[in-house]
Amino acid sequence: MDASVAPRHLVPSTHDLGSAVEAGIGWAMMPLQQSVPLREEGRVLPLGGEEVSTPLYWQAWRTPPDLLRALGEEVQAAARRELRAA
């Protein structure tokens, strides 16, 4: 099949992606925070295989303005609380 005519769906957000998978429109790789509750409720099924972990990096200027420095600190704090270490 020509890839230019393959069926496609536009899913504008990660929340909507979970809803699309739940509705059976397709499959996806989803963050654990999103997929675990759906799996535990039996609303989606794992496809099998190994979990995929990807290191995340926060990049910023060497000397960022105060507002960006504060934002970076908040993003890093949230990541430490919410993400599982690889």
MARTI-354141 format. One record per atom (N, C-alpha, C, CB): residue number from 1; residue in one letter; atom name; x, y, z. Coordinates in nm, 2 decimals, padded with zeros to 4 digits, m for minus. Glycine has a CB too. Example, Ala and Ser with C-alpha at 12.3 -4.5 7.8 and 13.67 -1.06 7.14 Angstrom:
2
<marnu k="1" r="A" a="N" u="01.32" v="m00.57" w="00.78"/>
<marnu k="1" r="A" a="CA" u="01.23" v="m00.45" w="00.78"/>
<marnu k="1" r="A" a="C" u="01.32" v="m00.33" w="00.78"/>
<marnu k="1" r="A" a="CB" u="01.13" v="m00.45" w="00.90"/>
<marnu k="2" r="S" a="N" u="01.28" v="m00.22" w="00.71"/>
<marnu k="2" r="S" a="CA" u="01.37" v="m00.11" w="00.71"/>
<marnu k="2" r="S" a="C" u="01.29" v="00.00" w="00.79"/>
<marnu k="2" r="S" a="CB" u="01.41" v="m00.06" w="00.57"/>
***
This chain:
86
<marnu k="1" r="M" a="N" u="00.08" v="m00.12" w="00.00"/>
<marnu k="1" r="M" a="CA" u="00.00" v="00.00" w="00.00"/>
<marnu k="1" r="M" a="C" u="00.09" v="00.12" w="00.00"/>
<marnu k="1" r="M" a="CB" u="m00.10" v="00.00" w="00.12"/>
<marnu k="2" r="D" a="N" u="00.05" v="00.22" w="m00.08"/>
<marnu k="2" r="D" a="CA" u="00.12" v="00.35" w="m00.09"/>
<marnu k="2" r="D" a="C" u="00.10" v="00.42" w="00.05"/>
<marnu k="2" r="D" a="CB" u="00.07" v="00.43" w="m00.21"/>
<marnu k="3" r="A" a="N" u="00.21" v="00.46" w="00.11"/>
<marnu k="3" r="A" a="CA" u="00.20" v="00.53" w="00.24"/>
<marnu k="3" r="A" a="C" u="00.12" v="00.66" w="00.23"/>
<marnu k="3" r="A" a="CB" u="00.34" v="00.56" w="00.29"/>
<marnu k="4" r="S" a="N" u="00.12" v="00.72" w="00.12"/>
<marnu k="4" r="S" a="CA" u="00.04" v="00.85" w="00.11"/>
<marnu k="4" r="S" a="C" u="m00.11" v="00.83" w="00.11"/>
<marnu k="4" r="S" a="CB" u="00.08" v="00.92" w="m00.02"/>
<marnu k="5" r="V" a="N" u="m00.16" v="00.70" w="00.10"/>
<marnu k="5" r="V" a="CA" u="m00.30" v="00.68" w="00.10"/>
<marnu k="5" r="V" a="C" u="m00.34" v="00.59" w="00.22"/>
<marnu k="5" r="V" a="CB" u="m00.35" v="00.61" w="m00.02"/>
<marnu k="6" r="A" a="N" u="m00.24" v="00.56" w="00.31"/>
<marnu k="6" r="A" a="CA" u="m00.27" v="00.48" w="00.43"/>
<marnu k="6" r="A" a="C" u="m00.36" v="00.56" w="00.52"/>
<marnu k="6" r="A" a="CB" u="m00.13" v="00.44" w="00.50"/>
<marnu k="7" r="P" a="N" u="m00.45" v="00.48" w="00.60"/>
<marnu k="7" r="P" a="CA" u="m00.54" v="00.55" w="00.69"/>
<marnu k="7" r="P" a="C" u="m00.46" v="00.63" w="00.80"/>
<marnu k="7" r="P" a="CB" u="m00.63" v="00.45" w="00.76"/>
<marnu k="8" r="R" a="N" u="m00.50" v="00.74" w="00.83"/>
<marnu k="8" r="R" a="CA" u="m00.43" v="00.83" w="00.93"/>
<marnu k="8" r="R" a="C" u="m00.54" v="00.89" w="01.02"/>
<marnu k="8" r="R" a="CB" u="m00.34" v="00.93" w="00.86"/>
<marnu k="9" r="H" a="N" u="m00.49" v="00.92" w="01.14"/>
<marnu k="9" r="H" a="CA" u="m00.58" v="01.00" w="01.24"/>
<marnu k="9" r="H" a="C" u="m00.50" v="01.10" w="01.30"/>
<marnu k="9" r="H" a="CB" u="m00.64" v="00.90" w="01.34"/>
<marnu k="10" r="L" a="N" u="m00.56" v="01.22" w="01.32"/>
<marnu k="10" r="L" a="CA" u="m00.49" v="01.33" w="01.39"/>
<marnu k="10" r="L" a="C" u="m00.54" v="01.33" w="01.54"/>
<marnu k="10" r="L" a="CB" u="m00.52" v="01.47" w="01.33"/>
<marnu k="11" r="V" a="N" u="m00.44" v="01.31" w="01.63"/>
<marnu k="11" r="V" a="CA" u="m00.48" v="01.31" w="01.77"/>
<marnu k="11" r="V" a="C" u="m00.40" v="01.42" w="01.83"/>
<marnu k="11" r="V" a="CB" u="m00.44" v="01.17" w="01.84"/>
<marnu k="12" r="P" a="N" u="m00.47" v="01.53" w="01.87"/>
<marnu k="12" r="P" a="CA" u="m00.40" v="01.65" w="01.91"/>
<marnu k="12" r="P" a="C" u="m00.33" v="01.66" w="02.05"/>
<marnu k="12" r="P" a="CB" u="m00.49" v="01.76" w="01.90"/>
<marnu k="13" r="S" a="N" u="m00.36" v="01.56" w="02.14"/>
<marnu k="13" r="S" a="CA" u="m00.30" v="01.57" w="02.27"/>
<marnu k="13" r="S" a="C" u="m00.27" v="01.43" w="02.32"/>
<marnu k="13" r="S" a="CB" u="m00.39" v="01.65" w="02.36"/>
<marnu k="14" r="T" a="N" u="m00.19" v="01.42" w="02.43"/>
<marnu k="14" r="T" a="CA" u="m00.16" v="01.29" w="02.49"/>
<marnu k="14" r="T" a="C" u="m00.29" v="01.23" w="02.55"/>
<marnu k="14" r="T" a="CB" u="m00.05" v="01.30" w="02.59"/>
<marnu k="15" r="H" a="N" u="m00.37" v="01.31" w="02.61"/>
<marnu k="15" r="H" a="CA" u="m00.50" v="01.27" w="02.67"/>
<marnu k="15" r="H" a="C" u="m00.58" v="01.21" w="02.56"/>
<marnu k="15" r="H" a="CB" u="m00.57" v="01.38" w="02.74"/>
<marnu k="16" r="D" a="N" u="m00.60" v="01.28" w="02.45"/>
<marnu k="16" r="D" a="CA" u="m00.68" v="01.23" w="02.34"/>
<marnu k="16" r="D" a="C" u="m00.62" v="01.10" w="02.28"/>
<marnu k="16" r="D" a="CB" u="m00.69" v="01.33" w="02.23"/>
<marnu k="17" r="L" a="N" u="m00.49" v="01.09" w="02.28"/>
<marnu k="17" r="L" a="CA" u="m00.42" v="00.96" w="02.24"/>
<marnu k="17" r="L" a="C" u="m00.47" v="00.84" w="02.32"/>
<marnu k="17" r="L" a="CB" u="m00.27" v="00.97" w="02.24"/>
<marnu k="18" r="G" a="N" u="m00.47" v="00.86" w="02.45"/>
<marnu k="18" r="G" a="CA" u="m00.52" v="00.75" w="02.54"/>
<marnu k="18" r="G" a="C" u="m00.67" v="00.72" w="02.50"/>
<marnu k="18" r="G" a="CB" u="m00.51" v="00.79" w="02.68"/>
<marnu k="19" r="S" a="N" u="m00.75" v="00.82" w="02.48"/>
<marnu k="19" r="S" a="CA" u="m00.89" v="00.80" w="02.44"/>
<marnu k="19" r="S" a="C" u="m00.90" v="00.72" w="02.31"/>
<marnu k="19" r="S" a="CB" u="m00.96" v="00.93" w="02.44"/>
<marnu k="20" r="A" a="N" u="m00.81" v="00.76" w="02.22"/>
<marnu k="20" r="A" a="CA" u="m00.82" v="00.69" w="02.08"/>
<marnu k="20" r="A" a="C" u="m00.78" v="00.55" w="02.10"/>
<marnu k="20" r="A" a="CB" u="m00.72" v="00.76" w="01.99"/>
<marnu k="21" r="V" a="N" u="m00.68" v="00.52" w="02.18"/>
<marnu k="21" r="V" a="CA" u="m00.64" v="00.38" w="02.20"/>
<marnu k="21" r="V" a="C" u="m00.75" v="00.30" w="02.27"/>
<marnu k="21" r="V" a="CB" u="m00.51" v="00.37" w="02.28"/>
<marnu k="22" r="E" a="N" u="m00.81" v="00.36" w="02.37"/>
<marnu k="22" r="E" a="CA" u="m00.92" v="00.30" w="02.44"/>
<marnu k="22" r="E" a="C" u="m01.04" v="00.27" w="02.34"/>
<marnu k="22" r="E" a="CB" u="m00.96" v="00.39" w="02.55"/>
<marnu k="23" r="A" a="N" u="m01.06" v="00.36" w="02.25"/>
<marnu k="23" r="A" a="CA" u="m01.17" v="00.34" w="02.15"/>
<marnu k="23" r="A" a="C" u="m01.14" v="00.24" w="02.04"/>
<marnu k="23" r="A" a="CB" u="m01.21" v="00.47" w="02.09"/>
<marnu k="24" r="G" a="N" u="m01.01" v="00.19" w="02.04"/>
<marnu k="24" r="G" a="CA" u="m00.97" v="00.09" w="01.94"/>
<marnu k="24" r="G" a="C" u="m00.93" v="00.15" w="01.81"/>
<marnu k="24" r="G" a="CB" u="m01.08" v="m00.01" w="01.92"/>
<marnu k="25" r="I" a="N" u="m00.91" v="00.28" w="01.81"/>
<marnu k="25" r="I" a="CA" u="m00.87" v="00.34" w="01.68"/>
<marnu k="25" r="I" a="C" u="m00.73" v="00.30" w="01.64"/>
<marnu k="25" r="I" a="CB" u="m00.87" v="00.49" w="01.69"/>
<marnu k="26" r="G" a="N" u="m00.64" v="00.27" w="01.74"/>
<marnu k="26" r="G" a="CA" u="m00.51" v="00.23" w="01.70"/>
<marnu k="26" r="G" a="C" u="m00.43" v="00.19" w="01.83"/>
<marnu k="26" r="G" a="CB" u="m00.43" v="00.34" w="01.63"/>
<marnu k="27" r="W" a="N" u="m00.30" v="00.19" w="01.82"/>
<marnu k="27" r="W" a="CA" u="m00.21" v="00.15" w="01.93"/>
<marnu k="27" r="W" a="C" u="m00.11" v="00.27" w="01.95"/>
<marnu k="27" r="W" a="CB" u="m00.14" v="00.01" w="01.91"/>
<marnu k="28" r="A" a="N" u="m00.05" v="00.27" w="02.07"/>
<marnu k="28" r="A" a="CA" u="00.04" v="00.38" w="02.10"/>
<marnu k="28" r="A" a="C" u="00.14" v="00.34" w="02.21"/>
<marnu k="28" r="A" a="CB" u="m00.03" v="00.51" w="02.13"/>
<marnu k="29" r="M" a="N" u="00.25" v="00.40" w="02.21"/>
<marnu k="29" r="M" a="CA" u="00.34" v="00.40" w="02.33"/>
<marnu k="29" r="M" a="C" u="00.30" v="00.52" w="02.41"/>
<marnu k="29" r="M" a="CB" u="00.49" v="00.41" w="02.29"/>
<marnu k="30" r="M" a="N" u="00.26" v="00.49" w="02.54"/>
<marnu k="30" r="M" a="CA" u="00.22" v="00.59" w="02.63"/>
<marnu k="30" r="M" a="C" u="00.30" v="00.59" w="02.76"/>
<marnu k="30" r="M" a="CB" u="00.07" v="00.57" w="02.66"/>
<marnu k="31" r="P" a="N" u="00.31" v="00.71" w="02.82"/>
<marnu k="31" r="P" a="CA" u="00.38" v="00.72" w="02.95"/>
<marnu k="31" r="P" a="C" u="00.31" v="00.63" w="03.05"/>
<marnu k="31" r="P" a="CB" u="00.39" v="00.87" w="03.00"/>
<marnu k="32" r="L" a="N" u="00.39" v="00.58" w="03.15"/>
<marnu k="32" r="L" a="CA" u="00.33" v="00.50" w="03.25"/>
<marnu k="32" r="L" a="C" u="00.22" v="00.57" w="03.33"/>
<marnu k="32" r="L" a="CB" u="00.44" v="00.45" w="03.35"/>
<marnu k="33" r="Q" a="N" u="00.24" v="00.69" w="03.36"/>
<marnu k="33" r="Q" a="CA" u="00.14" v="00.77" w="03.44"/>
<marnu k="33" r="Q" a="C" u="00.00" v="00.76" w="03.37"/>
<marnu k="33" r="Q" a="CB" u="00.18" v="00.91" w="03.46"/>
<marnu k="34" r="Q" a="N" u="00.01" v="00.75" w="03.23"/>
<marnu k="34" r="Q" a="CA" u="m00.12" v="00.75" w="03.16"/>
<marnu k="34" r="Q" a="C" u="m00.16" v="00.60" w="03.13"/>
<marnu k="34" r="Q" a="CB" u="m00.10" v="00.82" w="03.02"/>
<marnu k="35" r="S" a="N" u="m00.07" v="00.51" w="03.10"/>
<marnu k="35" r="S" a="CA" u="m00.11" v="00.38" w="03.06"/>
<marnu k="35" r="S" a="C" u="m00.15" v="00.29" w="03.18"/>
<marnu k="35" r="S" a="CB" u="00.00" v="00.32" w="02.98"/>
<marnu k="36" r="V" a="N" u="m00.08" v="00.30" w="03.29"/>
<marnu k="36" r="V" a="CA" u="m00.10" v="00.21" w="03.40"/>
<marnu k="36" r="V" a="C" u="m00.25" v="00.21" w="03.45"/>
<marnu k="36" r="V" a="CB" u="m00.01" v="00.24" w="03.52"/>
<marnu k="37" r="P" a="N" u="m00.31" v="00.33" w="03.48"/>
<marnu k="37" r="P" a="CA" u="m00.45" v="00.33" w="03.52"/>
<marnu k="37" r="P" a="C" u="m00.54" v="00.27" w="03.42"/>
<marnu k="37" r="P" a="CB" u="m00.49" v="00.47" w="03.55"/>
<marnu k="38" r="L" a="N" u="m00.52" v="00.30" w="03.29"/>
<marnu k="38" r="L" a="CA" u="m00.60" v="00.24" w="03.19"/>
<marnu k="38" r="L" a="C" u="m00.58" v="00.09" w="03.18"/>
<marnu k="38" r="L" a="CB" u="m00.56" v="00.30" w="03.05"/>
<marnu k="39" r="R" a="N" u="m00.46" v="00.04" w="03.20"/>
<marnu k="39" r="R" a="CA" u="m00.44" v="m00.11" w="03.20"/>
<marnu k="39" r="R" a="C" u="m00.50" v="m00.17" w="03.32"/>
<marnu k="39" r="R" a="CB" u="m00.29" v="m00.14" w="03.20"/>
<marnu k="40" r="E" a="N" u="m00.49" v="m00.11" w="03.44"/>
<marnu k="40" r="E" a="CA" u="m00.55" v="m00.17" w="03.56"/>
<marnu k="40" r="E" a="C" u="m00.70" v="m00.17" w="03.56"/>
<marnu k="40" r="E" a="CB" u="m00.50" v="m00.08" w="03.68"/>
<marnu k="41" r="E" a="N" u="m00.76" v="m00.08" w="03.48"/>
<marnu k="41" r="E" a="CA" u="m00.91" v="m00.08" w="03.47"/>
<marnu k="41" r="E" a="C" u="m00.95" v="m00.17" w="03.35"/>
<marnu k="41" r="E" a="CB" u="m00.96" v="00.06" w="03.45"/>
<marnu k="42" r="G" a="N" u="m00.86" v="m00.23" w="03.28"/>
<marnu k="42" r="G" a="CA" u="m00.89" v="m00.32" w="03.17"/>
<marnu k="42" r="G" a="C" u="m00.94" v="m00.24" w="03.05"/>
<marnu k="42" r="G" a="CB" u="m01.00" v="m00.41" w="03.21"/>
<marnu k="43" r="R" a="N" u="m00.91" v="m00.11" w="03.04"/>
<marnu k="43" r="R" a="CA" u="m00.95" v="m00.03" w="02.93"/>
<marnu k="43" r="R" a="C" u="m00.86" v="m00.04" w="02.81"/>
<marnu k="43" r="R" a="CB" u="m00.97" v="00.11" w="02.97"/>
<marnu k="44" r="V" a="N" u="m00.73" v="m00.07" w="02.83"/>
<marnu k="44" r="V" a="CA" u="m00.64" v="m00.10" w="02.72"/>
<marnu k="44" r="V" a="C" u="m00.56" v="m00.22" w="02.76"/>
<marnu k="44" r="V" a="CB" u="m00.54" v="00.03" w="02.70"/>
<marnu k="45" r="L" a="N" u="m00.49" v="m00.28" w="02.66"/>
<marnu k="45" r="L" a="CA" u="m00.41" v="m00.40" w="02.68"/>
<marnu k="45" r="L" a="C" u="m00.27" v="m00.37" w="02.64"/>
<marnu k="45" r="L" a="CB" u="m00.47" v="m00.52" w="02.60"/>
<marnu k="46" r="P" a="N" u="m00.17" v="m00.43" w="02.71"/>
<marnu k="46" r="P" a="CA" u="m00.03" v="m00.41" w="02.66"/>
<marnu k="46" r="P" a="C" u="m00.01" v="m00.50" w="02.54"/>
<marnu k="46" r="P" a="CB" u="00.07" v="m00.45" w="02.78"/>
<marnu k="47" r="L" a="N" u="00.07" v="m00.45" w="02.45"/>
<marnu k="47" r="L" a="CA" u="00.11" v="m00.53" w="02.33"/>
<marnu k="47" r="L" a="C" u="00.21" v="m00.64" w="02.36"/>
<marnu k="47" r="L" a="CB" u="00.15" v="m00.44" w="02.22"/>
<marnu k="48" r="G" a="N" u="00.28" v="m00.63" w="02.47"/>
<marnu k="48" r="G" a="CA" u="00.39" v="m00.72" w="02.50"/>
<marnu k="48" r="G" a="C" u="00.52" v="m00.66" w="02.47"/>
<marnu k="48" r="G" a="CB" u="00.37" v="m00.85" w="02.43"/>
<marnu k="49" r="G" a="N" u="00.63" v="m00.73" w="02.50"/>
<marnu k="49" r="G" a="CA" u="00.76" v="m00.68" w="02.48"/>
<marnu k="49" r="G" a="C" u="00.82" v="m00.61" w="02.59"/>
<marnu k="49" r="G" a="CB" u="00.76" v="m00.60" w="02.35"/>
<marnu k="50" r="E" a="N" u="00.94" v="m00.56" w="02.58"/>
<marnu k="50" r="E" a="CA" u="01.01" v="m00.49" w="02.68"/>
<marnu k="50" r="E" a="C" u="00.95" v="m00.35" w="02.70"/>
<marnu k="50" r="E" a="CB" u="01.16" v="m00.49" w="02.66"/>
<marnu k="51" r="E" a="N" u="00.96" v="m00.29" w="02.82"/>
<marnu k="51" r="E" a="CA" u="00.93" v="m00.15" w="02.84"/>
<marnu k="51" r="E" a="C" u="01.04" v="m00.07" w="02.77"/>
<marnu k="51" r="E" a="CB" u="00.91" v="m00.11" w="02.99"/>
<marnu k="52" r="V" a="N" u="01.01" v="00.05" w="02.72"/>
<marnu k="52" r="V" a="CA" u="01.11" v="00.13" w="02.66"/>
<marnu k="52" r="V" a="C" u="01.13" v="00.25" w="02.75"/>
<marnu k="52" r="V" a="CB" u="01.06" v="00.18" w="02.52"/>
<marnu k="53" r="S" a="N" u="01.25" v="00.27" w="02.80"/>
<marnu k="53" r="S" a="CA" u="01.29" v="00.39" w="02.88"/>
<marnu k="53" r="S" a="C" u="01.38" v="00.48" w="02.80"/>
<marnu k="53" r="S" a="CB" u="01.36" v="00.34" w="03.01"/>
<marnu k="54" r="T" a="N" u="01.35" v="00.61" w="02.80"/>
<marnu k="54" r="T" a="CA" u="01.43" v="00.70" w="02.73"/>
<marnu k="54" r="T" a="C" u="01.48" v="00.81" w="02.83"/>
<marnu k="54" r="T" a="CB" u="01.35" v="00.76" w="02.61"/>
<marnu k="55" r="P" a="N" u="01.61" v="00.84" w="02.83"/>
<marnu k="55" r="P" a="CA" u="01.65" v="00.95" w="02.92"/>
<marnu k="55" r="P" a="C" u="01.60" v="01.08" w="02.87"/>
<marnu k="55" r="P" a="CB" u="01.81" v="00.95" w="02.92"/>
<marnu k="56" r="L" a="N" u="01.56" v="01.17" w="02.96"/>
<marnu k="56" r="L" a="CA" u="01.51" v="01.30" w="02.93"/>
<marnu k="56" r="L" a="C" u="01.62" v="01.40" w="02.97"/>
<marnu k="56" r="L" a="CB" u="01.37" v="01.33" w="02.98"/>
<marnu k="57" r="Y" a="N" u="01.63" v="01.51" w="02.90"/>
<marnu k="57" r="Y" a="CA" u="01.73" v="01.61" w="02.93"/>
<marnu k="57" r="Y" a="C" u="01.66" v="01.75" w="02.93"/>
<marnu k="57" r="Y" a="CB" u="01.85" v="01.61" w="02.84"/>
<marnu k="58" r="W" a="N" u="01.69" v="01.83" w="03.02"/>
<marnu k="58" r="W" a="CA" u="01.64" v="01.97" w="03.02"/>
<marnu k="58" r="W" a="C" u="01.75" v="02.06" w="02.97"/>
<marnu k="58" r="W" a="CB" u="01.58" v="02.02" w="03.16"/>
<marnu k="59" r="Q" a="N" u="01.74" v="02.13" w="02.86"/>
<marnu k="59" r="Q" a="CA" u="01.84" v="02.21" w="02.81"/>
<marnu k="59" r="Q" a="C" u="01.80" v="02.36" w="02.83"/>
<marnu k="59" r="Q" a="CB" u="01.87" v="02.18" w="02.66"/>
<marnu k="60" r="A" a="N" u="01.90" v="02.44" w="02.87"/>
<marnu k="60" r="A" a="CA" u="01.88" v="02.58" w="02.89"/>
<marnu k="60" r="A" a="C" u="02.01" v="02.65" w="02.87"/>
<marnu k="60" r="A" a="CB" u="01.82" v="02.61" w="03.03"/>
<marnu k="61" r="W" a="N" u="02.00" v="02.79" w="02.85"/>
<marnu k="61" r="W" a="CA" u="02.12" v="02.87" w="02.84"/>
<marnu k="61" r="W" a="C" u="02.21" v="02.85" w="02.96"/>
<marnu k="61" r="W" a="CB" u="02.08" v="03.01" w="02.82"/>
<marnu k="62" r="R" a="N" u="02.33" v="02.87" w="02.94"/>
<marnu k="62" r="R" a="CA" u="02.43" v="02.86" w="03.05"/>
<marnu k="62" r="R" a="C" u="02.39" v="02.96" w="03.16"/>
<marnu k="62" r="R" a="CB" u="02.57" v="02.89" w="03.00"/>
<marnu k="63" r="T" a="N" u="02.35" v="03.08" w="03.13"/>
<marnu k="63" r="T" a="CA" u="02.31" v="03.18" w="03.23"/>
<marnu k="63" r="T" a="C" u="02.17" v="03.23" w="03.19"/>
<marnu k="63" r="T" a="CB" u="02.41" v="03.30" w="03.24"/>
<marnu k="64" r="P" a="N" u="02.06" v="03.16" w="03.22"/>
<marnu k="64" r="P" a="CA" u="01.93" v="03.20" w="03.18"/>
<marnu k="64" r="P" a="C" u="01.88" v="03.31" w="03.26"/>
<marnu k="64" r="P" a="CB" u="01.83" v="03.08" w="03.19"/>
<marnu k="65" r="P" a="N" u="01.78" v="03.39" w="03.20"/>
<marnu k="65" r="P" a="CA" u="01.72" v="03.49" w="03.28"/>
<marnu k="65" r="P" a="C" u="01.65" v="03.43" w="03.40"/>
<marnu k="65" r="P" a="CB" u="01.61" v="03.57" w="03.19"/>
<marnu k="66" r="D" a="N" u="01.62" v="03.51" w="03.50"/>
<marnu k="66" r="D" a="CA" u="01.56" v="03.46" w="03.63"/>
<marnu k="66" r="D" a="C" u="01.43" v="03.38" w="03.60"/>
<marnu k="66" r="D" a="CB" u="01.53" v="03.57" w="03.72"/>
<marnu k="67" r="L" a="N" u="01.35" v="03.43" w="03.52"/>
<marnu k="67" r="L" a="CA" u="01.22" v="03.36" w="03.49"/>
<marnu k="67" r="L" a="C" u="01.24" v="03.22" w="03.43"/>
<marnu k="67" r="L" a="CB" u="01.13" v="03.44" w="03.39"/>
<marnu k="68" r="L" a="N" u="01.33" v="03.21" w="03.34"/>
<marnu k="68" r="L" a="CA" u="01.36" v="03.08" w="03.28"/>
<marnu k="68" r="L" a="C" u="01.44" v="02.99" w="03.38"/>
<marnu k="68" r="L" a="CB" u="01.45" v="03.09" w="03.15"/>
<marnu k="69" r="R" a="N" u="01.52" v="03.04" w="03.46"/>
<marnu k="69" r="R" a="CA" u="01.59" v="02.96" w="03.56"/>
<marnu k="69" r="R" a="C" u="01.48" v="02.90" w="03.66"/>
<marnu k="69" r="R" a="CB" u="01.69" v="03.05" w="03.64"/>
<marnu k="70" r="A" a="N" u="01.39" v="02.98" w="03.70"/>
<marnu k="70" r="A" a="CA" u="01.28" v="02.94" w="03.79"/>
<marnu k="70" r="A" a="C" u="01.20" v="02.83" w="03.72"/>
<marnu k="70" r="A" a="CB" u="01.19" v="03.05" w="03.84"/>
<marnu k="71" r="L" a="N" u="01.16" v="02.85" w="03.59"/>
<marnu k="71" r="L" a="CA" u="01.09" v="02.75" w="03.52"/>
<marnu k="71" r="L" a="C" u="01.16" v="02.62" w="03.51"/>
<marnu k="71" r="L" a="CB" u="01.06" v="02.80" w="03.38"/>
<marnu k="72" r="G" a="N" u="01.29" v="02.63" w="03.48"/>
<marnu k="72" r="G" a="CA" u="01.37" v="02.51" w="03.47"/>
<marnu k="72" r="G" a="C" u="01.38" v="02.43" w="03.60"/>
<marnu k="72" r="G" a="CB" u="01.51" v="02.54" w="03.43"/>
<marnu k="73" r="E" a="N" u="01.39" v="02.50" w="03.71"/>
<marnu k="73" r="E" a="CA" u="01.39" v="02.44" w="03.84"/>
<marnu k="73" r="E" a="C" u="01.26" v="02.37" w="03.87"/>
<marnu k="73" r="E" a="CB" u="01.42" v="02.54" w="03.95"/>
<marnu k="74" r="E" a="N" u="01.15" v="02.43" w="03.83"/>
<marnu k="74" r="E" a="CA" u="01.01" v="02.37" w="03.85"/>
<marnu k="74" r="E" a="C" u="01.00" v="02.24" w="03.77"/>
<marnu k="74" r="E" a="CB" u="00.90" v="02.47" w="03.82"/>
<marnu k="75" r="V" a="N" u="01.04" v="02.25" w="03.64"/>
<marnu k="75" r="V" a="CA" u="01.03" v="02.14" w="03.55"/>
<marnu k="75" r="V" a="C" u="01.11" v="02.02" w="03.60"/>
<marnu k="75" r="V" a="CB" u="01.08" v="02.17" w="03.41"/>
<marnu k="76" r="Q" a="N" u="01.24" v="02.05" w="03.65"/>
<marnu k="76" r="Q" a="CA" u="01.32" v="01.94" w="03.70"/>
<marnu k="76" r="Q" a="C" u="01.26" v="01.88" w="03.83"/>
<marnu k="76" r="Q" a="CB" u="01.46" v="02.00" w="03.73"/>
<marnu k="77" r="A" a="N" u="01.21" v="01.97" w="03.92"/>
<marnu k="77" r="A" a="CA" u="01.14" v="01.92" w="04.04"/>
<marnu k="77" r="A" a="C" u="01.02" v="01.83" w="04.01"/>
<marnu k="77" r="A" a="CB" u="01.10" v="02.03" w="04.13"/>
<marnu k="78" r="A" a="N" u="00.94" v="01.87" w="03.91"/>
<marnu k="78" r="A" a="CA" u="00.83" v="01.79" w="03.87"/>
<marnu k="78" r="A" a="C" u="00.87" v="01.66" w="03.81"/>
<marnu k="78" r="A" a="CB" u="00.74" v="01.86" w="03.78"/>
<marnu k="79" r="A" a="N" u="00.98" v="01.66" w="03.73"/>
<marnu k="79" r="A" a="CA" u="01.03" v="01.54" w="03.67"/>
<marnu k="79" r="A" a="C" u="01.08" v="01.44" w="03.78"/>
<marnu k="79" r="A" a="CB" u="01.14" v="01.57" w="03.57"/>
<marnu k="80" r="R" a="N" u="01.15" v="01.49" w="03.88"/>
<marnu k="80" r="R" a="CA" u="01.20" v="01.41" w="03.99"/>
<marnu k="80" r="R" a="C" u="01.08" v="01.34" w="04.06"/>
<marnu k="80" r="R" a="CB" u="01.29" v="01.49" w="04.09"/>
<marnu k="81" r="R" a="N" u="00.97" v="01.42" w="04.08"/>
<marnu k="81" r="R" a="CA" u="00.86" v="01.36" w="04.16"/>
<marnu k="81" r="R" a="C" u="00.78" v="01.26" w="04.07"/>
<marnu k="81" r="R" a="CB" u="00.76" v="01.48" w="04.20"/>
<marnu k="82" r="E" a="N" u="00.76" v="01.29" w="03.94"/>
<marnu k="82" r="E" a="CA" u="00.66" v="01.22" w="03.86"/>
<marnu k="82" r="E" a="C" u="00.72" v="01.11" w="03.77"/>
<marnu k="82" r="E" a="CB" u="00.59" v="01.31" w="03.78"/>
<marnu k="83" r="L" a="N" u="00.85" v="01.12" w="03.74"/>
<marnu k="83" r="L" a="CA" u="00.90" v="01.02" w="03.64"/>
<marnu k="83" r="L" a="C" u="00.99" v="00.92" w="03.71"/>
<marnu k="83" r="L" a="CB" u="00.99" v="01.10" w="03.54"/>
<marnu k="84" r="R" a="N" u="00.98" v="00.80" w="03.66"/>
<marnu k="84" r="R" a="CA" u="01.06" v="00.69" w="03.72"/>
<marnu k="84" r="R" a="C" u="01.20" v="00.70" w="03.66"/>
<marnu k="84" r="R" a="CB" u="01.00" v="00.55" w="03.68"/>
<marnu k="85" r="A" a="N" u="01.30" v="00.68" w="03.75"/>
<marnu k="85" r="A" a="CA" u="01.44" v="00.68" w="03.70"/>
<marnu k="85" r="A" a="C" u="01.47" v="00.56" w="03.62"/>
<marnu k="85" r="A" a="CB" u="01.54" v="00.69" w="03.82"/>
<marnu k="86" r="A" a="N" u="01.55" v="00.58" w="03.51"/>
<marnu k="86" r="A" a="CA" u="01.58" v="00.47" w="03.42"/>
<marnu k="86" r="A" a="C" u="01.69" v="00.39" w="03.48"/>
<marnu k="86" r="A" a="CB" u="01.62" v="00.52" w="03.28"/>
***
